[in-house]
Amino acid sequence: MNDKKRILVTCALPYANGPVHIGHLAGVYVPADIYVRYLRMRGKDVLYVCGSDEHGVPITIKAREQGCSPQDIVDRYHKIIKDSFSGLGINFDIYGRTSSRVHEEGASEFFRKLYEQGKFITRESEQYYDPEAKTFLADRYIVGTCPKCGNEGAYGDQCEKCGSTLSPEELINPHSKLSGATPQKRKTTHWYLPLQDYEQWLRDWILEGHKEWRSNVYGQVKSWLDGGLQPRAVTRDLDWGVPVPVEGAEGKVLYVWFDAPIGYISNTRELLPQSWEKWWKSEETRLVHFIGKDNIVFHCIVFPSMLKAYGDGYILPDNVPANEFLNLEGDKISTSRGWAVWAHEYLEQFPGNEDVIRYTLTANAPETKDNDFSWKDFQARNNSELVAIFGNFVNRAVVLTHKYFGGKVPACGELLDIDKEVVAAIPALKASMEKNLEGYRFRDALKDAMGIARLGNKYISDTEPWKVAKTDMERTATILNISLQICADLSVAFEPFTPFAAGRLRKMLGVELDAGFDHRRGEQQTVNTFAEGEGRAIHTVHEGDTVSRSGLVLDWELLGRPQILPAGHAIGEPELLFEKIDDAQIDAQTARLEAIRAERIAREKAEEAKKVAPQKEECSFEDFEKMDIRTATVLAAERVPKTDKLLKLSIDTGIDKRTIVSGIAEYYAPEDMVGKQICILANLKPRVIRGIESRGMILMAKQGDGKMRFITPQEVLGNGSQVG
């Protein structure tokens, strides 16, 4: 483990224009929480920082849509997000906000210093302007038709239907989202950070100095650097954000990408106003950013360049473990389409199952590639792993201890080979878990933890203490002693992954956990060992006073050691760690998603149906006169054998009776055709199709979604009537 004195862990600031969903949790917040819990159990001094990102265009758009102020929007979602994290056991030392006074002062000071030192350049450029709303438009304020897929609601920076990156210039029929007016280009001046000035330094620092970073992070950074960095605007024309703190910048705010990462610093200052600098300006601190892959460029190129430009001893990230994306039921998570599982709704719909979503998202963590969440997998992992393995083992061990030994840890007798093997296997799993946790491989670390539960479950099943108790209580005591020691190991090993269940397990075992230093309460726990290999007595220092906590206290170092629960130690009453999730709960979730998918498909089909094919090139009246279009009636119809689309139609044209082969079987059954009056192109050159001579072509109208319908006279006419 890195031997620096302190570890500063930050999580990407969630955007406060909506709740957090399982993609956010899997990508950033659950892995970060696992890491912090582990470090604290190892006795590390950790500061855990996050907060709401509350500025930017999407928030102002939502405020306009809902007829309220941007502050109303961020206040609402800040609370929802903060409560969601707390409900899932993700407890930051501080969860701040970029709309706070402390942040505005910090971000303003940061900009002002770079401005005064000449670290910015100014550029005049043409940007889109709404002449009716009288404001410059960010790309997201401009909507139009996507040139790639025809989606009429594409934004000026991206089409959310096909995923294409766009610019406003590419949109067909662009208009302002604010007023509907056609945007105009007008000149405006902004400040830019010349990233190209830091390109060589970034190459040396990352490409040469951090080859251990995840391949997706390292590869994306290398791609950006190889493509050549360009100046990046740090201000924009907007009325919501941190005002640019220099003269001549009226109506301008700090660009959100410049503003947001400074939030890590300002949140630290808000929590620790007297000592924040030791976390940001000391070589004794290791900085780790947890982010999603869409934030790699900001945390690995932009923010480090900002800190380098500022100077004054700011440290740089030691690692930036970024995850890929999580999909939902095989489809990309989309907040605009409602295709998501929201954290706050999950907590309402699955009370008491906070650990299950943490467990499932870790087991399916998109660490190296995009991964998928499904409700069936969620149910299977709970019922087949948490309930049937982890919970089942603990329940049997605790219940049998109460049954045979009055709820006290029995003495361990002579060990047989089966006992020695299971005891010896746990330190190896612990070592693997440590290696994986410190290497940010949380999915593999969870497998190691579950490996301990599998060992215990197999051990108690193989040794069958309920049978042995009929003839040999001394052997039963040994089996249950070892089983309870494994339970104690699990209460520590699963603390990072399923903290609620781990807490319930420790309560059953009558033990506590040394969870390390808590900056929210200003508490420091100091530990005193009272017996070799056993649990520890603990004392808590709070505001200068020492308060003793009685009882047995476990920590990470005790995991895997023999006899950490002493013989005679009283354990609590058994309770279920996990409960089965039934089909009805899962069916309700899948039905909700199926309804959303069906609604989306119907909406897309309706949009497709509205599309009109472009007009064909002009033809002369003489060309049109060559076509002999007539009314006709279908006399008989049958499917062409061994085909899916072809019907053989017998037609009365008024001139003659003929056969036409038409590819309409996917729209009409043969019995639907008999007696139908249609229009045909009578003088089309005959063509043999599947051995049948087809003389003519049926006229049909085709919608944008591909649906085809006959062109029929409004009134029944005589067969052979000419159309023209």
ChimeraX attribute file (.defattr): number of C-alpha atoms within 10 A of each C-alpha:
attribute: neighborCount
match mode: 1-to-1
recipient: residues
	/A:1	10
	/A:2	8
	/A:3	10
	/A:4	12
	/A:5	13
	/A:6	19
	/A:7	23
	/A:8	20
	/A:9	23
	/A:10	25
	/A:11	21
	/A:12	24
	/A:13	23
	/A:14	23
	/A:15	21
	/A:16	27
	/A:17	25
	/A:18	19
	/A:19	22
	/A:20	23
	/A:21	21
	/A:22	23
	/A:23	28
	/A:24	20
	/A:25	25
	/A:26	28
	/A:27	27
	/A:28	26
	/A:29	24
	/A:30	27
	/A:31	29
	/A:32	26
	/A:33	22
	/A:34	24
	/A:35	20
	/A:36	24
	/A:37	20
	/A:38	24
	/A:39	21
	/A:40	21
	/A:41	21
	/A:42	16
	/A:43	18
	/A:44	19
	/A:45	20
	/A:46	23
	/A:47	22
	/A:48	23
	/A:49	24
	/A:50	25
	/A:51	25
	/A:52	25
	/A:53	25
	/A:54	30
	/A:55	27
	/A:56	26
	/A:57	22
	/A:58	18
	/A:59	23
	/A:60	24
	/A:61	17
	/A:62	16
	/A:63	18
	/A:64	14
	/A:65	11
	/A:66	12
	/A:67	10
	/A:68	12
	/A:69	14
	/A:70	25
	/A:71	15
	/A:72	14
	/A:73	19
	/A:74	25
	/A:75	16
	/A:76	15
	/A:77	20
	/A:78	25
	/A:79	14
	/A:80	17
	/A:81	24
	/A:82	22
	/A:83	17
	/A:84	21
	/A:85	20
	/A:86	11
	/A:87	17
	/A:88	23
	/A:89	18
	/A:90	20
	/A:91	19
	/A:92	23
	/A:93	18
	/A:94	19
	/A:95	20
	/A:96	25
	/A:97	27
	/A:98	29
	/A:99	19
	/A:100	15
	/A:101	13
	/A:102	17
	/A:103	25
	/A:104	20
	/A:105	13
	/A:106	20
	/A:107	25
	/A:108	19
	/A:109	13
	/A:110	18
	/A:111	22
	/A:112	15
	/A:113	13
	/A:114	16
	/A:115	16
	/A:116	10
	/A:117	10
	/A:118	10
	/A:119	17
	/A:120	21
	/A:121	14
	/A:122	13
	/A:123	13
	/A:124	10
	/A:125	11
	/A:126	12
	/A:127	18
	/A:128	22
	/A:129	23
	/A:130	23
	/A:131	15
	/A:132	13
	/A:133	13
	/A:134	9
	/A:135	15
	/A:136	22
	/A:137	24
	/A:138	20
	/A:139	19
	/A:140	18
	/A:141	24
	/A:142	27
	/A:143	26
	/A:144	22
	/A:145	20
	/A:146	27
	/A:147	15
	/A:148	14
	/A:149	13
	/A:150	18
	/A:151	19
	/A:152	18
	/A:153	16
	/A:154	27
	/A:155	25
	/A:156	26
	/A:157	20
	/A:158	19
	/A:159	25
	/A:160	16
	/A:161	16
	/A:162	13
	/A:163	11
	/A:164	15
	/A:165	13
	/A:166	18
	/A:167	15
	/A:168	25
	/A:169	12
	/A:170	15
	/A:171	25
	/A:172	16
	/A:173	13
	/A:174	23
	/A:175	22
	/A:176	25
	/A:177	20
	/A:178	17
	/A:179	14
	/A:180	14
	/A:181	16
	/A:182	17
	/A:183	22
	/A:184	15
	/A:185	14
	/A:186	12
	/A:187	11
	/A:188	15
	/A:189	17
	/A:190	18
	/A:191	22
	/A:192	17
	/A:193	24
	/A:194	18
	/A:195	19
	/A:196	16
	/A:197	15
	/A:198	18
	/A:199	19
	/A:200	11
	/A:201	13
	/A:202	23
	/A:203	17
	/A:204	11
	/A:205	13
	/A:206	19
	/A:207	18
	/A:208	10
	/A:209	12
	/A:210	14
	/A:211	13
	/A:212	12
	/A:213	19
	/A:214	18
	/A:215	13
	/A:216	18
	/A:217	23
	/A:218	18
	/A:219	14
	/A:220	15
	/A:221	20
	/A:222	16
	/A:223	11
	/A:224	14
	/A:225	18
	/A:226	11
	/A:227	9
	/A:228	11
	/A:229	15
	/A:230	15
	/A:231	16
	/A:232	19
	/A:233	20
	/A:234	19
	/A:235	24
	/A:236	24
	/A:237	20
	/A:238	21
	/A:239	15
	/A:240	20
	/A:241	22
	/A:242	24
	/A:243	20
	/A:244	22
	/A:245	19
	/A:246	13
	/A:247	6
	/A:248	8
	/A:249	16
	/A:250	13
	/A:251	14
	/A:252	21
	/A:253	23
	/A:254	26
	/A:255	23
	/A:256	19
	/A:257	20
	/A:258	21
	/A:259	26
	/A:260	28
	/A:261	22
	/A:262	20
	/A:263	28
	/A:264	26
	/A:265	21
	/A:266	25
	/A:267	25
	/A:268	25
	/A:269	19
	/A:270	16
	/A:271	17
	/A:272	16
	/A:273	11
	/A:274	9
	/A:275	11
	/A:276	16
	/A:277	15
	/A:278	14
	/A:279	23
	/A:280	21
	/A:281	15
	/A:282	14
	/A:283	16
	/A:284	15
	/A:285	22
	/A:286	22
	/A:287	20
	/A:288	19
	/A:289	24
	/A:290	26
	/A:291	25
	/A:292	25
	/A:293	18
	/A:294	12
	/A:295	15
	/A:296	22
	/A:297	15
	/A:298	16
	/A:299	21
	/A:300	21
	/A:301	20
	/A:302	20
	/A:303	19
	/A:304	20
	/A:305	23
	/A:306	21
	/A:307	16
	/A:308	17
	/A:309	20
	/A:310	16
	/A:311	12
	/A:312	9
	/A:313	13
	/A:314	19
	/A:315	19
	/A:316	22
	/A:317	18
	/A:318	17
	/A:319	20
	/A:320	22
	/A:321	25
	/A:322	27
	/A:323	27
	/A:324	22
	/A:325	22
	/A:326	26
	/A:327	20
	/A:328	19
	/A:329	18
	/A:330	11
	/A:331	13
	/A:332	15
	/A:333	20
	/A:334	15
	/A:335	14
	/A:336	8
	/A:337	13
	/A:338	13
	/A:339	21
	/A:340	20
	/A:341	19
	/A:342	20
	/A:343	25
	/A:344	19
	/A:345	13
	/A:346	17
	/A:347	17
	/A:348	11
	/A:349	12
	/A:350	13
	/A:351	10
	/A:352	14
	/A:353	20
	/A:354	19
	/A:355	20
	/A:356	24
	/A:357	24
	/A:358	23
	/A:359	21
	/A:360	22
	/A:361	24
	/A:362	25
	/A:363	19
	/A:364	18
	/A:365	29
	/A:366	22
	/A:367	24
	/A:368	14
	/A:369	12
	/A:370	15
	/A:371	18
	/A:372	20
	/A:373	21
	/A:374	17
	/A:375	16
	/A:376	15
	/A:377	14
	/A:378	19
	/A:379	20
	/A:380	16
	/A:381	18
	/A:382	25
	/A:383	19
	/A:384	12
	/A:385	16
	/A:386	24
	/A:387	21
	/A:388	17
	/A:389	20
	/A:390	25
	/A:391	22
	/A:392	18
	/A:393	25
	/A:394	27
	/A:395	19
	/A:396	18
	/A:397	24
	/A:398	25
	/A:399	16
	/A:400	18
	/A:401	25
	/A:402	17
	/A:403	10
	/A:404	17
	/A:405	17
	/A:406	14
	/A:407	20
	/A:408	19
	/A:409	26
	/A:410	26
	/A:411	19
	/A:412	18
	/A:413	13
	/A:414	9
	/A:415	14
	/A:416	11
	/A:417	8
	/A:418	12
	/A:419	16
	/A:420	12
	/A:421	13
	/A:422	18
	/A:423	21
	/A:424	13
	/A:425	14
	/A:426	24
	/A:427	16
	/A:428	13
	/A:429	20
	/A:430	22
	/A:431	14
	/A:432	17
	/A:433	22
	/A:434	19
	/A:435	16
	/A:436	18
	/A:437	22
	/A:438	16
	/A:439	15
	/A:440	22
	/A:441	20
	/A:442	26
	/A:443	21
	/A:444	18
	/A:445	28
	/A:446	22
	/A:447	18
	/A:448	23
	/A:449	24
	/A:450	20
	/A:451	18
	/A:452	25
	/A:453	27
	/A:454	17
	/A:455	21
	/A:456	28
	/A:457	22
	/A:458	15
	/A:459	19
	/A:460	19
	/A:461	13
	/A:462	10
	/A:463	16
	/A:464	13
	/A:465	22
	/A:466	14
	/A:467	10
	/A:468	15
	/A:469	15
	/A:470	9
	/A:471	9
	/A:472	11
	/A:473	15
	/A:474	15
	/A:475	20
	/A:476	26
	/A:477	23
	/A:478	21
	/A:479	26
	/A:480	25
	/A:481	24
	/A:482	27
	/A:483	27
	/A:484	25
	/A:485	24
	/A:486	30
	/A:487	27
	/A:488	27
	/A:489	26
	/A:490	24
	/A:491	27
	/A:492	29
	/A:493	28
	/A:494	24
	/A:495	21
	/A:496	29
	/A:497	28
	/A:498	23
	/A:499	22
	/A:500	19
	/A:501	24
	/A:502	23
	/A:503	19
	/A:504	16
	/A:505	28
	/A:506	22
	/A:507	17
	/A:508	21
	/A:509	26
	/A:510	18
	/A:511	23
	/A:512	23
	/A:513	20
	/A:514	22
	/A:515	21
	/A:516	22
	/A:517	20
	/A:518	17
	/A:519	17
	/A:520	14
	/A:521	10
	/A:522	10
	/A:523	15
	/A:524	19
	/A:525	17
	/A:526	15
	/A:527	17
	/A:528	11
	/A:529	12
	/A:530	12
	/A:531	11
	/A:532	10
	/A:533	17
	/A:534	18
	/A:535	24
	/A:536	24
	/A:537	20
	/A:538	22
	/A:539	17
	/A:540	18
	/A:541	14
	/A:542	13
	/A:543	10
	/A:544	9
	/A:545	8
	/A:546	13
	/A:547	12
	/A:548	11
	/A:549	12
	/A:550	12
	/A:551	14
	/A:552	21
	/A:553	24
	/A:554	27
	/A:555	22
	/A:556	21
	/A:557	13
	/A:558	18
	/A:559	21
	/A:560	26
	/A:561	18
	/A:562	18
	/A:563	20
	/A:564	23
	/A:565	29
	/A:566	20
	/A:567	14
	/A:568	13
	/A:569	16
	/A:570	20
	/A:571	21
	/A:572	16
	/A:573	14
	/A:574	21
	/A:575	15
	/A:576	13
	/A:577	19
	/A:578	19
	/A:579	14
	/A:580	13
	/A:581	17
	/A:582	10
	/A:583	11
	/A:584	9
	/A:585	13
	/A:586	16
	/A:587	13
	/A:588	11
	/A:589	16
	/A:590	16
	/A:591	11
	/A:592	13
	/A:593	18
	/A:594	14
	/A:595	11
	/A:596	15
	/A:597	16
	/A:598	12
	/A:599	13
	/A:600	15
	/A:601	12
	/A:602	12
	/A:603	12
	/A:604	15
	/A:605	15
	/A:606	13
	/A:607	15
	/A:608	17
	/A:609	15
	/A:610	12
	/A:611	12
	/A:612	11
	/A:613	9
	/A:614	6
	/A:615	6
	/A:616	6
	/A:617	5
	/A:618	6
	/A:619	8
	/A:620	7
	/A:621	8
	/A:622	8
	/A:623	8
	/A:624	10
	/A:625	10
	/A:626	10
	/A:627	14
	/A:628	16
	/A:629	22
	/A:630	23
	/A:631	25
	/A:632	28
	/A:633	25
	/A:634	20
	/A:635	17
	/A:636	17
	/A:637	21
	/A:638	17
	/A:639	18
	/A:640	19
	/A:641	10
	/A:642	8
	/A:643	11
	/A:644	12
	/A:645	14
	/A:646	19
	/A:647	23
	/A:648	23
	/A:649	23
	/A:650	18
	/A:651	26
	/A:652	19
	/A:653	22
	/A:654	14
	/A:655	12
	/A:656	10
	/A:657	13
	/A:658	17
	/A:659	19
	/A:660	23
	/A:661	25
	/A:662	18
	/A:663	15
	/A:664	20
	/A:665	17
	/A:666	12
	/A:667	11
	/A:668	14
	/A:669	14
	/A:670	15
	/A:671	10
	/A:672	10
	/A:673	18
	/A:674	17
	/A:675	14
	/A:676	15
	/A:677	24
	/A:678	23
	/A:679	24
	/A:680	28
	/A:681	17
	/A:682	22
	/A:683	14
	/A:684	15
	/A:685	10
	/A:686	13
	/A:687	14
	/A:688	11
	/A:689	14
	/A:690	13
	/A:691	7
	/A:692	13
	/A:693	15
	/A:694	20
	/A:695	19
	/A:696	22
	/A:697	18
	/A:698	20
	/A:699	16
	/A:700	14
	/A:701	10
	/A:702	14
	/A:703	14
	/A:704	15
	/A:705	15
	/A:706	11
	/A:707	13
	/A:708	15
	/A:709	14
	/A:710	16
	/A:711	15
	/A:712	17
	/A:713	12
	/A:714	6
	/A:715	7
	/A:716	12
	/A:717	15
	/A:718	14
	/A:719	19
	/A:720	20
	/A:721	15
	/A:722	15
	/A:723	13
	/A:724	9
